Amino acid sequence: METVWAPWRMAYILSEKDRNCFFCHKLREPARDAENYVIYRGKEAFALLNIYPYNNGHLMIAPYAHVSSLTALRPEQLLELFDITRRCEQALREAMRPEGFNIGINVGKVAGAGVEDHLHVHIVPRWNGDTNYMTTISETRVIPQQLEDAYKLLFPYFSENRRFHSLNV
Ligand SMILES: [Zn+2]
């Protein structure tokens, strides 16, 4: 079967899913992308800032499909999930000049998944000597201003006009 990009199907797809799902909830509010720190919407997946970051610039990339495992994704969903992850890596690299990254997926609660029903990739930029960050933010709350600054800094990197090293180019 040929896959057709049919955005009107989104309401139907989402209506069947868990209404309490954090990611599906954000997807249903396109007008509130800035408040929700949704930084990019693709055809099959999207990216947003983690409001409980392990580090400044911590992003999450999730498929639109409400699935809990990589094995449930169709090839085109898998491809875009990782293509957006790569965009995130590039945007973070250019905007924040990190010295490294942690990129990973927690599948299942036992593995540390915070939202275990909806698969998502974490990408955390790392700098030398940043290991105290988690302690710092667990003692104080994440400052909204810091999230807003990160959002404003990164958002331009996800403009459609911007050139990314896409698989298709
Ligand atoms: Zn979901």
py3Dmol code that shows the C-alpha trace and the ligand (Angstrom):
import py3Dmol

protein = """\
ATOM      1  CA  MET A   1       0.000   0.000   0.000  1.00  0.00           C
ATOM      2  CA  GLU A   2       1.257   3.458  -0.873  1.00  0.00           C
ATOM      3  CA  THR A   3       1.596   5.865   2.037  1.00  0.00           C
ATOM      4  CA  VAL A   4      -0.152   9.183   1.573  1.00  0.00           C
ATOM      5  CA  TRP A   5       0.443  12.254   3.700  1.00  0.00           C
ATOM      6  CA  ALA A   6      -3.057  12.920   4.990  1.00  0.00           C
ATOM      7  CA  PRO A   7      -2.973  15.436   7.844  1.00  0.00           C
ATOM      8  CA  TRP A   8      -6.762  15.241   8.281  1.00  0.00           C
ATOM      9  CA  ARG A   9      -6.253  11.690   9.483  1.00  0.00           C
ATOM     10  CA  MET A  10      -4.468  13.032  12.550  1.00  0.00           C
ATOM     11  CA  ALA A  11      -7.684  13.801  14.410  1.00  0.00           C
ATOM     12  CA  TYR A  12      -8.882  10.279  13.725  1.00  0.00           C
ATOM     13  CA  ILE A  13      -5.592   8.681  14.704  1.00  0.00           C
ATOM     14  CA  LEU A  14      -5.328  10.712  17.891  1.00  0.00           C
ATOM     15  CA  SER A  15      -8.954  10.176  18.893  1.00  0.00           C
ATOM     16  CA  GLU A  16      -8.237   6.478  19.281  1.00  0.00           C
ATOM     17  CA  LYS A  17      -5.255   7.016  21.547  1.00  0.00           C
ATOM     18  CA  ASP A  18      -4.788   7.458  25.211  1.00  0.00           C
ATOM     19  CA  ARG A  19      -6.037  10.961  25.980  1.00  0.00           C
ATOM     20  CA  ASN A  20      -3.681  11.179  28.918  1.00  0.00           C
ATOM     21  CA  CYS A  21      -0.566  10.622  26.831  1.00  0.00           C
ATOM     22  CA  PHE A  22       1.858  13.526  27.200  1.00  0.00           C
ATOM     23  CA  PHE A  23       3.026  13.392  23.573  1.00  0.00           C
ATOM     24  CA  CYS A  24      -0.430  12.888  22.028  1.00  0.00           C
ATOM     25  CA  HIS A  25      -1.688  15.783  24.125  1.00  0.00           C
ATOM     26  CA  LYS A  26       0.985  18.105  22.710  1.00  0.00           C
ATOM     27  CA  LEU A  27       0.175  16.899  19.201  1.00  0.00           C
ATOM     28  CA  ARG A  28      -3.461  17.900  19.602  1.00  0.00           C
ATOM     29  CA  GLU A  29      -2.481  21.510  20.366  1.00  0.00           C
ATOM     30  CA  PRO A  30      -0.694  22.836  17.262  1.00  0.00           C
ATOM     31  CA  ALA A  31      -1.669  26.418  18.138  1.00  0.00           C
ATOM     32  CA  ARG A  32       0.226  26.092  21.421  1.00  0.00           C
ATOM     33  CA  ASP A  33       3.500  24.774  20.010  1.00  0.00           C
ATOM     34  CA  ALA A  34       5.515  27.658  21.460  1.00  0.00           C
ATOM     35  CA  GLU A  35       4.080  27.228  24.974  1.00  0.00           C
ATOM     36  CA  ASN A  36       4.557  23.477  24.697  1.00  0.00           C
ATOM     37  CA  TYR A  37       8.110  23.956  23.393  1.00  0.00           C
ATOM     38  CA  VAL A  38       7.307  21.912  20.281  1.00  0.00           C
ATOM     39  CA  ILE A  39      10.163  22.886  18.035  1.00  0.00           C
ATOM     40  CA  TYR A  40       9.475  20.911  14.865  1.00  0.00           C
ATOM     41  CA  ARG A  41       6.619  18.945  13.286  1.00  0.00           C
ATOM     42  CA  GLY A  42       7.445  16.595  10.430  1.00  0.00           C
ATOM     43  CA  LYS A  43       5.190  14.203   8.543  1.00  0.00           C
ATOM     44  CA  GLU A  44       5.621  11.234  10.868  1.00  0.00           C
ATOM     45  CA  ALA A  45       7.366  12.607  13.928  1.00  0.00           C
ATOM     46  CA  PHE A  46       8.021  15.761  15.918  1.00  0.00           C
ATOM     47  CA  ALA A  47      10.528  17.277  18.315  1.00  0.00           C
ATOM     48  CA  LEU A  48      10.146  19.249  21.531  1.00  0.00           C
ATOM     49  CA  LEU A  49      12.170  20.506  24.454  1.00  0.00           C
ATOM     50  CA  ASN A  50      12.143  18.385  27.583  1.00  0.00           C
ATOM     51  CA  ILE A  51      10.769  20.593  30.374  1.00  0.00           C
ATOM     52  CA  TYR A  52      12.617  18.404  32.899  1.00  0.00           C
ATOM     53  CA  PRO A  53      15.961  18.516  31.113  1.00  0.00           C
ATOM     54  CA  TYR A  54      19.070  16.578  32.035  1.00  0.00           C
ATOM     55  CA  ASN A  55      20.971  19.445  30.474  1.00  0.00           C
ATOM     56  CA  ASN A  56      20.290  22.705  28.694  1.00  0.00           C
ATOM     57  CA  GLY A  57      19.049  21.906  25.170  1.00  0.00           C
ATOM     58  CA  HIS A  58      17.658  18.454  26.066  1.00  0.00           C
ATOM     59  CA  LEU A  59      15.286  17.546  23.197  1.00  0.00           C
ATOM     60  CA  MET A  60      12.885  14.652  22.655  1.00  0.00           C
ATOM     61  CA  ILE A  61      11.792  13.282  19.302  1.00  0.00           C
ATOM     62  CA  ALA A  62       8.628  11.169  19.083  1.00  0.00           C
ATOM     63  CA  PRO A  63       6.635   9.566  16.276  1.00  0.00           C
ATOM     64  CA  TYR A  64       3.047  10.747  15.834  1.00  0.00           C
ATOM     65  CA  ALA A  65       2.083   7.121  16.221  1.00  0.00           C
ATOM     66  CA  HIS A  66       1.238   6.223  19.812  1.00  0.00           C
ATOM     67  CA  VAL A  67       3.440   3.135  20.032  1.00  0.00           C
ATOM     68  CA  SER A  68       5.700   1.858  22.785  1.00  0.00           C
ATOM     69  CA  SER A  69       8.429   0.149  20.767  1.00  0.00           C
ATOM     70  CA  LEU A  70      10.592   0.599  17.664  1.00  0.00           C
ATOM     71  CA  THR A  71       9.210  -2.706  16.396  1.00  0.00           C
ATOM     72  CA  ALA A  72       5.769  -1.116  15.975  1.00  0.00           C
ATOM     73  CA  LEU A  73       6.996   1.608  13.609  1.00  0.00           C
ATOM     74  CA  ARG A  74       6.696   1.428   9.844  1.00  0.00           C
ATOM     75  CA  PRO A  75       9.950   2.109   7.925  1.00  0.00           C
ATOM     76  CA  GLU A  76       8.928   5.653   6.934  1.00  0.00           C
ATOM     77  CA  GLN A  77       8.094   6.468  10.566  1.00  0.00           C
ATOM     78  CA  LEU A  78      11.407   5.055  11.729  1.00  0.00           C
ATOM     79  CA  LEU A  79      13.279   6.972   9.058  1.00  0.00           C
ATOM     80  CA  GLU A  80      11.755  10.312   9.962  1.00  0.00           C
ATOM     81  CA  LEU A  81      12.157   9.726  13.689  1.00  0.00           C
ATOM     82  CA  PHE A  82      15.896   9.420  13.178  1.00  0.00           C
ATOM     83  CA  ASP A  83      16.086  12.056  10.462  1.00  0.00           C
ATOM     84  CA  ILE A  84      14.609  14.551  12.957  1.00  0.00           C
ATOM     85  CA  THR A  85      16.991  13.244  15.623  1.00  0.00           C
ATOM     86  CA  ARG A  86      19.797  14.066  13.222  1.00  0.00           C
ATOM     87  CA  ARG A  87      18.338  17.551  12.635  1.00  0.00           C
ATOM     88  CA  CYS A  88      18.312  18.015  16.399  1.00  0.00           C
ATOM     89  CA  GLU A  89      21.931  16.932  16.647  1.00  0.00           C
ATOM     90  CA  GLN A  90      22.897  19.406  13.943  1.00  0.00           C
ATOM     91  CA  ALA A  91      20.834  22.260  15.403  1.00  0.00           C
ATOM     92  CA  LEU A  92      22.270  21.710  18.883  1.00  0.00           C
ATOM     93  CA  ARG A  93      25.765  21.411  17.465  1.00  0.00           C
ATOM     94  CA  GLU A  94      25.482  24.735  15.638  1.00  0.00           C
ATOM     95  CA  ALA A  95      23.505  26.649  18.259  1.00  0.00           C
ATOM     96  CA  MET A  96      25.074  25.439  21.493  1.00  0.00           C
ATOM     97  CA  ARG A  97      28.473  24.047  20.487  1.00  0.00           C
ATOM     98  CA  PRO A  98      28.335  21.003  22.769  1.00  0.00           C
ATOM     99  CA  GLU A  99      31.333  18.725  23.049  1.00  0.00           C
ATOM    100  CA  GLY A 100      29.287  15.540  22.861  1.00  0.00           C
ATOM    101  CA  PHE A 101      25.782  14.048  22.998  1.00  0.00           C
ATOM    102  CA  ASN A 102      23.815  11.365  24.771  1.00  0.00           C
ATOM    103  CA  ILE A 103      21.246   9.995  22.326  1.00  0.00           C
ATOM    104  CA  GLY A 104      18.986   7.215  23.482  1.00  0.00           C
ATOM    105  CA  ILE A 105      15.624   5.532  23.946  1.00  0.00           C
ATOM    106  CA  ASN A 106      14.243   4.006  27.127  1.00  0.00           C
ATOM    107  CA  VAL A 107      11.777   1.240  26.278  1.00  0.00           C
ATOM    108  CA  GLY A 108       9.615   0.173  29.207  1.00  0.00           C
ATOM    109  CA  LYS A 109       9.335   1.513  32.739  1.00  0.00           C
ATOM    110  CA  VAL A 110      12.032  -0.837  34.038  1.00  0.00           C
ATOM    111  CA  ALA A 111      14.458   0.786  31.585  1.00  0.00           C
ATOM    112  CA  GLY A 112      13.602   4.260  32.833  1.00  0.00           C
ATOM    113  CA  ALA A 113      10.961   5.408  30.349  1.00  0.00           C
ATOM    114  CA  GLY A 114       9.027   8.316  31.873  1.00  0.00           C
ATOM    115  CA  VAL A 115       6.271   8.010  29.284  1.00  0.00           C
ATOM    116  CA  GLU A 116       6.392   4.310  28.552  1.00  0.00           C
ATOM    117  CA  ASP A 117       3.440   4.055  26.153  1.00  0.00           C
ATOM    118  CA  HIS A 118       4.738   6.541  23.609  1.00  0.00           C
ATOM    119  CA  LEU A 119       8.202   5.881  22.259  1.00  0.00           C
ATOM    120  CA  HIS A 120      10.604   8.844  22.183  1.00  0.00           C
ATOM    121  CA  VAL A 121      14.273   9.522  21.542  1.00  0.00           C
ATOM    122  CA  HIS A 122      16.251  11.694  23.951  1.00  0.00           C
ATOM    123  CA  ILE A 123      19.100  13.850  22.755  1.00  0.00           C
ATOM    124  CA  VAL A 124      21.118  15.567  25.456  1.00  0.00           C
ATOM    125  CA  PRO A 125      24.008  17.870  24.565  1.00  0.00           C
ATOM    126  CA  ARG A 126      27.035  17.459  26.795  1.00  0.00           C
ATOM    127  CA  TRP A 127      29.842  19.766  27.776  1.00  0.00           C
ATOM    128  CA  ASN A 128      32.976  19.014  29.687  1.00  0.00           C
ATOM    129  CA  GLY A 129      32.268  19.527  33.386  1.00  0.00           C
ATOM    130  CA  ASP A 130      28.457  19.604  33.059  1.00  0.00           C
ATOM    131  CA  THR A 131      27.868  16.669  35.388  1.00  0.00           C
ATOM    132  CA  ASN A 132      26.631  18.875  38.200  1.00  0.00           C
ATOM    133  CA  TYR A 133      23.679  20.080  36.161  1.00  0.00           C
ATOM    134  CA  MET A 134      21.260  17.368  37.309  1.00  0.00           C
ATOM    135  CA  THR A 135      21.959  18.108  40.940  1.00  0.00           C
ATOM    136  CA  THR A 136      21.466  21.779  40.315  1.00  0.00           C
ATOM    137  CA  ILE A 137      18.096  21.393  38.639  1.00  0.00           C
ATOM    138  CA  SER A 138      16.793  18.839  41.078  1.00  0.00           C
ATOM    139  CA  GLU A 139      17.352  21.271  43.916  1.00  0.00           C
ATOM    140  CA  THR A 140      15.965  24.311  42.189  1.00  0.00           C
ATOM    141  CA  ARG A 141      13.201  24.097  39.647  1.00  0.00           C
ATOM    142  CA  VAL A 142      13.937  24.448  35.955  1.00  0.00           C
ATOM    143  CA  ILE A 143      13.740  28.134  35.270  1.00  0.00           C
ATOM    144  CA  PRO A 144      11.094  28.764  32.575  1.00  0.00           C
ATOM    145  CA  GLN A 145      13.278  31.547  31.200  1.00  0.00           C
ATOM    146  CA  GLN A 146      15.988  29.018  30.468  1.00  0.00           C
ATOM    147  CA  LEU A 147      13.556  26.854  28.503  1.00  0.00           C
ATOM    148  CA  GLU A 148      12.273  29.870  26.608  1.00  0.00           C
ATOM    149  CA  ASP A 149      15.796  30.980  25.767  1.00  0.00           C
ATOM    150  CA  ALA A 150      16.680  27.488  24.523  1.00  0.00           C
ATOM    151  CA  TYR A 151      13.473  27.387  22.455  1.00  0.00           C
ATOM    152  CA  LYS A 152      14.165  30.771  20.846  1.00  0.00           C
ATOM    153  CA  LEU A 153      17.763  29.854  20.193  1.00  0.00           C
ATOM    154  CA  LEU A 154      16.979  26.495  18.566  1.00  0.00           C
ATOM    155  CA  PHE A 155      13.731  27.256  16.736  1.00  0.00           C
ATOM    156  CA  PRO A 156      15.328  29.017  13.706  1.00  0.00           C
ATOM    157  CA  TYR A 157      17.432  25.930  13.049  1.00  0.00           C
ATOM    158  CA  PHE A 158      14.272  23.977  12.268  1.00  0.00           C
ATOM    159  CA  SER A 159      12.960  26.342   9.609  1.00  0.00           C
ATOM    160  CA  GLU A 160      12.008  24.521   6.408  1.00  0.00           C
ATOM    161  CA  ASN A 161      14.232  26.901   4.465  1.00  0.00           C
ATOM    162  CA  ARG A 162      17.250  25.844   6.350  1.00  0.00           C
ATOM    163  CA  ARG A 163      19.469  23.287   4.696  1.00  0.00           C
ATOM    164  CA  PHE A 164      19.994  20.063   6.541  1.00  0.00           C
ATOM    165  CA  HIS A 165      22.022  17.119   5.444  1.00  0.00           C
ATOM    166  CA  SER A 166      18.929  15.145   4.554  1.00  0.00           C
ATOM    167  CA  LEU A 167      19.009  11.617   3.209  1.00  0.00           C
ATOM    168  CA  ASN A 168      17.275  12.893   0.074  1.00  0.00           C
ATOM    169  CA  VAL A 169      19.824  15.556  -0.812  1.00  0.00           C
TER     170      VAL A 169
END
"""
ligand_1 = """\
1
ZN
Zn 0.804 9.053 22.710
"""
view = py3Dmol.view(width=600, height=400)
view.addModel(protein, "pdb")
view.setStyle({"model": 0}, {"cartoon": {"style": "trace"}})
view.addModel(ligand_1, "xyz")
view.setStyle({"model": 1}, {"stick": {}})
view.zoomTo()
view.show()
